[in-house]
């Protein structure tokens, strides 16, 4: 007897679809589960001059990226994936507690090619956007 296909999946959001961010609506009716952080094995950059985050895994000098865990239908996940910026792709990420979820990452090669700003030190995408808003005042 085969296992039924899952109708939902858990994802990790750490960019412009976070609560309070402009693309949160792209999550549709996804259910917020909890806040979480990745293990400290990632870097975070502001791609396309701050249009969206670019996250990738590293072997050293990584940070823990804060975000949110959601339960999302397969249809909502497909909608979210279709509305991500070019080059972003779904991949596994490892949370602090060892849970492995899907998040949208960005090719490190493109980050390096365009020399996009490393914003890892700011502590996450929402903190980066807040720093921009504060600087504009």
Residue pairs with C-beta under 8 A, 6 or more apart in sequence:
6 74
7 73
7 74
8 71
8 72
8 73
8 74
9 71
9 72
9 74
9 77
9 102
10 33
10 69
10 70
10 71
10 72
10 101
10 102
11 30
11 69
11 70
11 72
11 77
11 80
11 101
11 102
11 103
12 36
12 38
12 67
12 68
12 69
12 93
12 95
12 101
12 102
12 103
13 27
13 67
13 68
13 69
13 70
13 103
14 38
14 44
14 53
14 55
14 65
14 66
14 67
14 68
14 103
14 124
14 125
15 21
15 23
15 52
15 53
15 55
15 67
15 104
15 125
16 22
16 23
16 52
16 53
16 125
17 23
17 24
17 26
17 27
17 80
18 24
18 67
18 68
18 125
18 126
19 32
19 68
20 126
21 125
21 126
21 129
23 83
26 79
26 80
26 83
27 70
27 72
27 76
27 80
28 72
28 73
28 76
28 79
28 80
29 73
29 76
30 70
30 71
30 72
30 73
30 76
31 70
31 71
31 72
32 68
32 69
32 70
33 68
33 69
33 70
33 71
34 68
34 69
35 66
35 67
35 68
35 69
36 66
36 67
36 68
36 69
36 95
36 96
36 97
36 99
37 64
37 65
37 66
37 67
37 95
37 96
38 64
38 65
38 67
38 93
38 94
38 95
38 96
38 103
39 62
39 64
39 94
39 95
39 96
40 62
40 63
40 64
41 57
41 58
41 59
41 62
41 94
42 55
42 56
42 57
42 58
42 62
42 63
42 64
42 65
42 93
42 120
43 55
43 56
43 58
43 61
43 62
43 63
43 108
43 111
43 118
43 120
44 53
44 54
44 55
44 63
44 65
44 118
44 119
44 120
44 122
44 124
44 125
44 128
45 53
45 54
45 55
45 106
45 111
45 116
45 117
45 118
45 119
45 120
46 53
46 54
46 116
46 117
46 119
46 128
47 53
47 54
47 85
47 106
47 110
47 111
47 114
47 116
48 85
48 116
49 116
50 117
50 128
50 132
51 85
52 85
52 88
53 106
53 125
53 128
54 106
54 110
54 111
54 116
55 65
55 103
55 104
55 105
55 106
56 105
56 106
56 107
56 108
56 111
57 93
57 105
58 108
63 120
63 121
63 123
64 96
65 124
66 123
66 124
66 126
67 103
67 124
69 95
69 101
72 80
77 102
81 90
81 104
84 104
87 106
87 107
87 110
88 104
88 105
88 106
89 104
89 105
89 106
89 107
90 102
90 103
90 104
90 105
91 102
91 103
91 104
91 105
92 100
92 101
92 102
92 103
93 100
93 101
93 102
93 103
93 105
94 100
95 101
119 125
119 128
122 128
122 131
